[in-house]
Amino acid sequence: MHKSVHTNDSIWSRGMMAVTAAQFLSAFADNALLFATLALLKAEFYPDWSQPILQMVFVGAYIVFAPFVGQIADSFPKGRVMMCANTLKLVGAASICFGVNPFIGYTLVGIGAAAYSPAKYGILGELTTGDKLVKANGLMESSTIAAILTGSVAGGVLADWHVLAALGVCGVVYAGAVAANLFIPVLPVARPGQSWHFRPLTARFFDACRVLWRNGETRFSLLGTSMFWGAGVTLRFLLVLWVPVALGIADNATPTYLNAMVAVGIVAGAGIAAKLVTLDTVARCMPAGILIGVGVLFFSLQHALLPAYALLMLIGMLGGFFVVPLNALLQERGKQTVGAGNAIAVQNLGENIAMLLMLGLYSLAVKAGAPVVGIGVGFGALFALAISGLWIWQRRR
């Protein structure tokens, strides 16, 4: 017998608090693990161009499992799906800690993350609805970015002290996320009784893709969030190589501090979006998207820490204001059409294809010997132009 949960509950309900805590711990460990594993690659003398490959195997798991994870999220209580996914992340982190090839261990973490994402976002539409959904997304994004901030810094600082200790802390935090998932109420299954045969299952996923990509509003959301997260993950790796070139600092911690500035900004931007943007006024977020690219362009030309910190915080604020309304729009429209879990799975596919493409181009540019500052300037300009094109297309539609 499922516990009844009303979707109009406060965003401060027990269910939302449990989801937020579980998400914070899981995202904290995700980000600490990334920088701890990058430090491990550096300590074991892997080439610079292999660093984005680490993220590409993670992203590849999202793409390969995209047809299945949405149905998993909609066929079981989402809190339990989140718990199982965090357990798999724990196994991946532990395997790296015990000497398994880091690319294999990080792939396991990627599979867990792929299963986790539709459940963590889909559950928001089951715990709240309407304009409260924008606020719930703001809370989720704020929790995630706070975790990125603290997790990234913890990963870099601990790795400078001892790489294995940093990896061990990641495993402990994943275990905490598993425990937090136990406090999420067991919600009714969103879409029970669906077939698990391979062909109809994949057919349903690609049907959901067609439905969402043919709808003007959801296509707008999918394109915007895909470009944002593709750019975000590329910026993270750009920082790792940019810091020693532009600032002359070679430690593991400084890139994490700079990432933390982006995180602080996104928390603020998400809060502003929750107050100023509703599902009916989503287009207000588009100028912020264009300014993200402009900010990255100017940031790439800096050679001092203080303006670099300030510009990254501004970029983060613009990012939070840009992405939160787009996420809420997709969740609300997706819940009405293909199911929230399937909608997030389709979104993950788009976002991770964008990440794979952008990381691949970045890795090729680094391998070809392109200057890091030049890569940053070109990246920022292209992003600003891409979001401008999306906004023009949306206004004409």
C-alpha positions as CSV (number, residue, x, y, z in Angstrom):
1,M,0.0,0.0,0.0
2,H,1.6,3.2,-1.1
3,K,1.7,6.2,1.1
4,S,-0.4,9.0,-0.3
5,V,1.5,12.2,-1.1
6,H,-0.3,15.3,-2.3
7,T,1.3,17.2,-5.1
8,N,0.3,20.6,-3.6
9,D,2.3,20.1,-0.5
10,S,4.8,22.8,0.6
11,I,8.2,22.6,-0.9
12,W,9.4,22.3,2.7
13,S,7.6,19.0,3.2
14,R,9.3,16.0,4.6
15,G,9.5,14.4,1.1
16,M,11.1,17.5,-0.5
17,M,13.6,17.8,2.4
18,A,14.6,14.1,2.0
19,V,15.0,14.5,-1.8
20,T,17.0,17.6,-1.3
21,A,19.3,16.0,1.3
22,A,19.8,12.9,-0.9
23,Q,20.5,15.1,-3.9
24,F,23.0,17.2,-2.0
25,L,25.0,14.2,-0.8
26,S,25.0,12.5,-4.1
27,A,26.0,15.6,-6.0
28,F,28.7,16.4,-3.4
29,A,30.2,13.0,-3.9
30,D,29.9,13.2,-7.8
31,N,31.9,16.5,-7.9
32,A,34.5,15.5,-5.3
33,L,35.0,12.2,-7.1
34,L,35.6,14.0,-10.4
35,F,38.4,16.1,-9.0
36,A,39.8,13.3,-7.0
37,T,39.9,11.1,-10.1
38,L,41.4,13.9,-12.2
39,A,44.1,14.2,-9.5
40,L,44.7,10.4,-9.8
41,L,45.1,10.7,-13.6
42,K,47.6,13.5,-13.0
43,A,49.5,11.5,-10.4
44,E,49.7,8.5,-12.8
45,F,50.9,10.7,-15.7
46,Y,47.9,10.3,-18.0
47,P,48.1,12.9,-20.9
48,D,46.1,16.2,-20.7
49,W,43.7,15.3,-23.5
50,S,42.6,12.1,-21.6
51,Q,41.0,14.3,-18.8
52,P,37.8,15.1,-20.9
53,I,37.7,11.4,-21.9
54,L,36.9,10.6,-18.2
55,Q,33.8,12.7,-18.4
56,M,33.0,11.3,-21.9
57,V,32.7,7.7,-20.5
58,F,30.4,9.1,-17.8
59,V,28.3,10.9,-20.4
60,G,28.3,7.8,-22.6
61,A,26.5,5.9,-19.9
62,Y,23.7,8.5,-20.0
63,I,23.3,8.1,-23.8
64,V,23.4,4.3,-23.9
65,F,20.9,3.8,-21.1
66,A,18.6,6.8,-22.1
67,P,15.9,4.5,-23.6
68,F,15.6,2.6,-20.3
69,V,16.0,4.9,-17.3
70,G,12.9,6.9,-17.9
71,Q,10.7,3.8,-17.7
72,I,12.6,2.6,-14.7
73,A,11.8,6.0,-13.0
74,D,8.1,5.7,-13.9
75,S,7.7,2.0,-13.1
76,F,9.0,2.0,-9.5
77,P,8.8,4.4,-6.6
78,K,11.3,7.1,-7.5
79,G,12.8,7.3,-4.1
80,R,13.8,3.7,-4.3
81,V,15.2,4.1,-7.8
82,M,17.4,7.0,-6.4
83,M,18.6,4.7,-3.6
84,C,19.6,1.9,-6.0
85,A,21.3,4.4,-8.3
86,N,23.4,5.9,-5.4
87,T,24.4,2.3,-4.4
88,L,25.8,1.8,-7.9
89,K,27.7,5.1,-7.6
90,L,29.1,3.9,-4.3
91,V,30.3,0.7,-6.0
92,G,32.0,2.7,-8.8
93,A,33.8,5.0,-6.3
94,A,35.0,2.1,-4.2
95,S,36.3,0.3,-7.2
96,I,38.5,3.3,-8.1
97,C,39.7,3.5,-4.5
98,F,40.7,-0.2,-4.6
99,G,42.8,0.1,-7.8
100,V,40.3,-0.7,-10.6
101,N,41.0,1.3,-13.8
102,P,39.6,4.8,-13.1
103,F,37.8,4.9,-16.5
104,I,35.9,1.6,-15.6
105,G,35.0,2.8,-12.1
106,Y,33.8,6.1,-13.4
107,T,31.7,4.4,-16.0
108,L,29.9,2.6,-13.2
109,V,29.3,5.9,-11.5
110,G,27.9,7.2,-14.8
111,I,25.4,4.4,-15.1
112,G,24.2,5.1,-11.6
113,A,23.9,8.8,-12.4
114,A,22.0,8.0,-15.6
115,A,19.4,6.0,-13.6
116,Y,19.3,8.6,-10.8
117,S,18.6,11.7,-12.9
118,P,15.0,11.0,-14.2
119,A,14.0,9.9,-10.7
120,K,15.4,12.9,-8.9
121,Y,13.8,15.4,-11.2
122,G,10.6,13.4,-12.0
123,I,9.8,13.1,-8.3
124,L,9.5,16.9,-8.0
125,G,6.4,16.9,-10.1
126,E,4.9,14.2,-7.8
127,L,5.6,16.2,-4.7
128,T,4.5,19.6,-6.0
129,T,3.0,21.2,-9.1
130,G,2.3,24.5,-11.0
131,D,4.3,27.5,-9.9
132,K,5.5,25.6,-6.9
133,L,7.3,23.4,-9.3
134,V,9.5,26.3,-10.4
135,K,10.3,26.9,-6.7
136,A,11.0,23.2,-6.1
137,N,13.4,23.2,-9.1
138,G,15.0,26.3,-7.6
139,L,15.5,24.4,-4.3
140,M,16.8,21.4,-6.2
141,E,19.2,23.4,-8.3
142,S,20.4,25.4,-5.2
143,S,21.1,22.1,-3.4
144,T,22.9,20.7,-6.4
145,I,25.0,23.8,-6.9
146,A,25.8,24.0,-3.2
147,A,27.0,20.4,-3.5
148,I,29.0,21.3,-6.6
149,L,30.6,24.1,-4.6
150,T,31.5,22.2,-1.5
151,G,32.2,18.9,-3.3
152,S,34.5,20.3,-5.9
153,V,36.5,22.2,-3.3
154,A,36.6,19.2,-1.0
155,G,37.8,16.9,-3.9
156,G,40.6,19.3,-4.9
157,V,41.8,20.1,-1.3
158,L,41.7,16.4,-0.2
159,A,43.5,15.3,-3.4
160,D,46.3,17.8,-2.7
161,W,46.6,16.1,0.7
162,H,46.1,12.5,-0.3
163,V,44.4,11.1,-3.4
164,L,43.2,7.8,-1.9
165,A,41.8,9.7,1.1
166,A,39.8,11.9,-1.3
167,L,38.4,8.8,-3.0
168,G,37.5,7.2,0.3
169,V,35.6,10.3,1.4
170,C,33.6,10.1,-1.8
171,G,32.5,6.5,-1.0
172,V,31.4,7.5,2.5
173,V,29.3,10.4,1.2
174,Y,27.7,8.2,-1.4
175,A,26.7,5.8,1.5
176,G,25.1,8.8,3.2
177,A,23.1,9.6,0.1
178,V,21.8,6.0,0.1
179,A,20.8,6.4,3.7
180,A,19.0,9.7,3.0
181,N,17.0,8.1,0.2
182,L,15.4,5.8,2.9
183,F,13.5,8.9,4.2
184,I,11.8,9.7,0.9
185,P,8.1,8.7,1.1
186,V,7.2,5.7,-1.1
187,L,5.1,7.4,-3.8
188,P,2.6,5.7,-6.1
189,V,4.2,4.3,-9.3
190,A,3.7,6.9,-12.1
191,R,3.1,4.4,-15.0
192,P,2.7,0.8,-13.8
193,G,2.4,-2.3,-16.0
194,Q,4.5,-1.2,-18.9
195,S,6.2,-3.9,-21.0
196,W,9.9,-4.6,-20.4
197,H,10.5,-6.3,-23.7
198,F,13.4,-4.5,-25.5
199,R,11.6,-3.5,-28.7
200,P,8.5,-1.9,-27.2
201,L,10.5,-0.3,-24.5
202,T,12.9,1.4,-26.9
203,A,10.0,2.2,-29.2
204,R,8.2,4.0,-26.3
205,F,11.4,6.0,-25.5
206,F,11.8,7.1,-29.1
207,D,8.1,7.9,-29.3
208,A,8.6,10.2,-26.2
209,C,11.6,11.8,-28.0
210,R,9.4,12.5,-31.1
211,V,6.6,13.9,-28.9
212,L,8.8,16.3,-27.0
213,W,11.0,17.4,-29.9
214,R,7.9,18.1,-32.1
215,N,6.3,20.3,-29.4
216,G,7.6,23.9,-29.7
217,E,7.7,24.6,-26.0
218,T,9.5,21.3,-25.0
219,R,11.9,21.5,-28.0
220,F,12.8,25.1,-26.8
221,S,13.5,23.7,-23.3
222,L,15.5,20.7,-24.6
223,L,17.7,22.8,-26.8
224,G,18.4,25.4,-24.1
225,T,19.2,23.0,-21.3
226,S,21.3,20.8,-23.6
227,M,23.5,23.8,-24.7
228,F,23.8,25.0,-21.2
229,W,25.0,21.7,-19.6
230,G,27.2,20.9,-22.6
231,A,28.9,24.3,-22.1
232,G,29.0,23.9,-18.3
233,V,30.9,20.6,-18.3
234,T,33.3,21.9,-21.0
235,L,34.0,25.0,-18.9
236,R,34.8,22.8,-15.9
237,F,37.6,21.0,-17.9
238,L,38.7,24.2,-19.5
239,L,39.4,25.6,-16.0
240,V,41.7,22.7,-15.1
241,L,44.1,23.6,-18.0
242,W,43.4,27.4,-18.0
243,V,44.6,28.0,-14.4
244,P,48.2,27.0,-14.8
245,V,48.5,28.8,-18.2
246,A,46.7,32.1,-17.3
247,L,47.4,32.3,-13.5
248,G,50.6,30.2,-13.2
249,I,49.1,28.0,-10.4
250,A,49.7,24.3,-10.7
251,D,47.8,22.8,-7.7
252,N,44.5,20.7,-7.7
253,A,42.6,23.1,-5.5
254,T,42.5,26.4,-7.4
255,P,40.4,25.1,-10.3
256,T,37.9,23.8,-7.7
257,Y,37.7,27.2,-6.0
258,L,36.9,28.8,-9.4
259,N,34.3,26.2,-10.0
260,A,32.9,27.1,-6.6
261,M,32.4,30.7,-7.7
262,V,30.2,29.4,-10.6
263,A,28.3,27.3,-8.0
264,V,27.7,30.3,-5.7
265,G,26.4,32.3,-8.6
266,I,24.0,29.6,-9.8
267,V,22.5,29.3,-6.4
268,A,21.8,33.1,-6.5
269,G,20.5,32.9,-10.1
270,A,18.2,30.0,-9.3
271,G,16.7,31.9,-6.4
272,I,16.1,35.0,-8.6
273,A,14.5,32.9,-11.3
274,A,12.1,31.3,-8.8
275,K,10.9,34.8,-7.8
276,L,10.8,36.5,-11.3
277,V,10.0,33.8,-13.8
278,T,6.9,31.6,-14.1
279,L,5.9,28.9,-16.6
280,D,4.1,31.7,-18.6
281,T,7.2,34.0,-18.8
282,V,10.0,31.5,-19.5
283,A,11.4,33.6,-22.3
284,R,12.7,36.1,-19.8
285,C,15.6,33.7,-19.2
286,M,17.1,34.0,-22.7
287,P,19.1,37.2,-22.4
288,A,20.9,35.6,-19.5
289,G,21.9,32.7,-21.7
290,I,23.5,35.0,-24.3
291,L,25.4,36.8,-21.5
292,I,26.8,33.5,-20.3
293,G,28.8,33.2,-23.5
294,V,29.9,36.9,-23.4
295,G,31.1,36.3,-19.8
296,V,33.1,33.2,-20.7
297,L,34.8,35.2,-23.5
298,F,35.9,38.0,-21.1
299,F,36.8,35.5,-18.4
300,S,39.2,33.6,-20.8
301,L,41.3,36.8,-21.2
302,Q,41.9,37.3,-17.5
303,H,45.3,36.9,-15.8
304,A,44.4,37.7,-12.2
305,L,42.4,35.8,-9.6
306,L,40.1,38.6,-8.4
307,P,38.4,39.4,-11.7
308,A,38.4,35.7,-12.6
309,Y,36.4,35.0,-9.4
310,A,34.0,37.9,-10.1
311,L,33.3,36.9,-13.7
312,L,32.8,33.2,-12.8
313,M,30.3,34.2,-10.1
314,L,28.4,36.4,-12.6
315,I,28.5,33.5,-15.2
316,G,27.0,31.3,-12.5
317,M,24.2,33.7,-11.7
318,L,23.3,34.0,-15.4
319,G,23.3,30.2,-15.6
320,G,21.0,29.7,-12.7
321,F,18.6,32.3,-14.0
322,F,18.7,30.6,-17.5
323,V,18.3,26.9,-16.7
324,V,15.8,26.7,-13.8
325,P,12.8,28.0,-15.8
326,L,13.6,25.7,-18.7
327,N,13.8,22.7,-16.5
328,A,10.4,23.5,-14.9
329,L,8.8,24.0,-18.3
330,L,10.0,20.6,-19.5
331,Q,8.9,18.8,-16.3
332,E,5.4,20.3,-16.4
333,R,4.8,19.7,-20.1
334,G,6.4,16.3,-19.9
335,K,4.2,15.2,-17.1
336,Q,1.2,16.0,-19.2
337,T,2.4,14.1,-22.2
338,V,5.0,11.3,-21.9
339,G,5.5,11.1,-18.1
340,A,8.0,13.1,-16.0
341,G,10.5,10.2,-15.9
342,N,10.5,9.8,-19.7
343,A,10.7,13.6,-20.2
344,I,13.8,13.8,-18.0
345,A,15.3,10.8,-19.8
346,V,14.8,12.5,-23.2
347,Q,16.3,15.7,-21.7
348,N,19.3,13.7,-20.4
349,L,19.9,12.2,-23.9
350,G,19.9,15.7,-25.5
351,E,22.1,17.2,-22.7
352,N,24.6,14.3,-22.8
353,I,24.9,14.3,-26.6
354,A,25.7,18.0,-26.3
355,M,28.3,17.3,-23.6
356,L,29.8,14.5,-25.6
357,L,30.1,16.7,-28.7
358,M,31.5,19.7,-26.9
359,L,33.9,17.6,-24.8
360,G,35.0,15.8,-27.9
361,L,35.7,19.0,-29.8
362,Y,37.5,20.4,-26.7
363,S,39.7,17.3,-26.4
364,L,40.6,17.4,-30.1
365,A,41.5,21.1,-29.8
366,V,43.8,20.4,-26.8
367,K,45.4,17.4,-28.6
368,A,45.9,19.6,-31.7
369,G,47.8,22.1,-29.5
370,A,45.3,25.0,-29.6
371,P,46.0,27.6,-26.9
372,V,43.8,27.3,-23.9
373,V,42.9,31.0,-23.9
374,G,42.0,30.9,-27.6
375,I,39.7,27.9,-26.9
376,G,38.0,29.8,-24.1
377,V,37.4,32.9,-26.3
378,G,36.0,30.9,-29.2
379,F,33.9,28.8,-26.9
380,G,32.3,31.8,-25.3
381,A,31.6,33.5,-28.6
382,L,30.0,30.4,-30.1
383,F,27.8,29.9,-27.1
384,A,26.5,33.4,-27.2
385,L,25.7,33.1,-30.9
386,A,23.9,29.7,-30.4
387,I,21.7,31.1,-27.6
388,S,20.9,34.2,-29.7
389,G,19.8,31.9,-32.5
390,L,17.6,29.9,-30.2
391,W,16.0,33.1,-28.8
392,I,15.3,34.4,-32.3
393,W,13.8,31.1,-33.4
394,Q,11.6,31.1,-30.3
395,R,10.3,34.6,-30.8
396,R,9.5,33.9,-34.4
397,R,7.6,30.7,-33.4
